[in-house]
Amino acid sequence: MTKVVVAMSGGVDSSVAAALLKEQGYDVIGMMLRLWSEPGKEESNRCCTPDSMAQARRVAARLDIPFYVIDAKDVFHKTVVQYFLDGYARGETPNPCLICNRQIRWTFLLDHALALGADFMATGHYVRKQTVEGGHQLLRAVDRSKDQAYVLHVLNQEKLARALFPIGDYPKPEIRAIAEKFGLPTASRKDSQDLCFLAGEDYRNFLKRNAAEMLQPGEILTRDGRSVGEHTGLANYTIGQRKGLGLASLVPLYVLGKDSATNSLIVGTQEELGSQQLTARDVNWLSGETPSEPFRAEVKIRYTAKEAEALVIPVEGNQVQVRFDAPQRDITSGQAAVFFQDAIMLGGGIIL
Amino acid sequence: MIYLDYSATTPVDPRVVAAMTPYFSESFGNPSSVHRYGQVAEAAVDSAREQVASILNCSADEIIFTSCGSESDNLAVRGAAYAMREKTGAKWILASRAEHPAVTKTLSHLEKYEGFLVEWLDVDSSGMITPEIVSKALCENTAIVSVMYANNEIGTINPIKELAEICSANNILFHTDAVQAAAYLSLDVQSLGVELMSLGAHKFYGPKGVGALYVRKGTPLISHLTGGGQEFSLRAGTQNVPYIVGFAEALKLTNEERAQRVTHVKPLRDQLIGTVLETIPDSQLTGSLESRLPHHASFAFKDVDGNLLLTLLDAAGFACSSGSACKTGNPEPSEVMNAIGLSRDWGLGSLRVTLGIHTTPADVDSFLKVLPEVVEKARKLR
């Protein structure tokens, strides 16, 4: 029988993923990762509280599948939390979920799944996989409002070959109905962009506790170099932010960028906020091959952003230039820009 | 699946189930009742008590039935601590660092909330408490000494007779947790010389949810489960008649078949230990080689996550246990691993393999075939 490990969270999506695979005749094993939490905050880690672990264990019992929890605290801290801190230290706004998907879920956990003898690993992500001549493609979910392809642009052919995404073919309401049919819990984790290890808190508090040294006050400058105030540390601000700058001016001022070399925060008017192009580094192509020609694509510049039409131009050094048809607000260094053609996810990179 | 975790629990012997069955719906009376229903139930409990007493070489009124081994430990340690303080004012309790949590947590509780003082005795590198260790630690203010008969994690058997002698010579109560020992070692309390001894049925093919405490006549003990006068007013609550019957039947069978059970498991266990140490690099036996439960093998593997090892073994079809096992993926080396002086890189990689009456040579062979590659896999995943 084909063996598949399902990465479970106790929530409705991964529970239904497990139930569907079991129904399809797979030999299903449930697994969950124990991730890193700040000491004393283990109860609030969004991904692996004792509660969600107990929930996943109940689901596994209900489906009559084995269930194991794997310790990933050290590796999570070393890769994901460190990436998060390093990103802010460089003046970026990092997205640690990307590195978590690449290094933790689809490397660390996948290695454990394969060691258990699994042929595949499945998750409760709203995406689809399609196998065509010459390889595997990652497709957006049928339910576009739930689509999670953005965080999975880090996959490659080798990992895709092992991946199953059982729920990407269903709209969310149908997932709830299936959960009910199997007698599974139907509550889903509140959709939230909060990072699991922030324990529901503002990331600024986390930085204050864990990397206070990076929060050096500095000057707030306009594009033309005029000093208009003082900031409390670059990491405390995000691109496009308007509130909390504490600046008196005739028109609202927005955070346009950060200059970590001079530790200054660049602000400007709403008109200055948009930009028609970006450069992305460390680009991953899901097909495994870098396109030889510029191509048109829909580009998404953060998890919640709407896709925008653009021309994507592969350039030297594993980078791309993206030229949008219309100016885009809040292009943020450290977030990913990912490229779609219709439903197909082509790849993505980190915005410079 | 191959079950190699008999120290965690054992399957109930069908003969035990048969002995218990009439006492659920047929002879269901409350032993405290005056009428015939009650008399029948009471007779069953009395017979069970006599049966257990004859195996322990004591009188029936020295046996207190409880709900489990942990409850027996609680009654022994708490009950004796309170009683000794009342009687003599002594409030020091000595216990091994390698005791089961049923003892260690109870003592910590007595220390924190009741003003008792606990001295934790260091074990030697095999996990043993020697007579010298106890001699050195005794003082006139010592109320109780508690040392387990055999250790659950590493199988080490303590010299209970010698330890009890020292205590008795100093008029100090001696308690032993014999939960792990009962399946294989003599439980003759006269020869052991203990005042208090805890037992639990599910370690010797009896049901979960029933235990017993031996209390030598004249031992001061204060009840901590108060209510009706059951169990000589030392443990209130309607007796769990079918389970008490099951306890006695399981112990009887264990006593009758002890020699042949030892003959069955010991060679398999020896083969297991020998082969593991030969075939797996950076491995060691934990506990003592000589003074060891005959069904018990325990190892430490360097640079292995013990929890992951259990997961991989389970997926490969083998049910084992570990001194760092934790279902929530948050492993820490156990107190026992720390007590025998294992460093963290060894202590996290512990594995306990315990055999039983249903273990076959083929089971052990197939386990030994799989274990080296599983350990290798676990090391690679670190």
Interface residues (C-beta under 8 A of the other chain):
Chain A: I29 M32 L33 R34 P50 M53 R57 P66 Y68 V69 I70 D71 A72 K73 D111 H112 A115 L116 G117
Chain B: D305 N307 L308 T311 L312 D314 A315 A316 K327 T328 G329 N330 P331 K377 A378 K380 L381
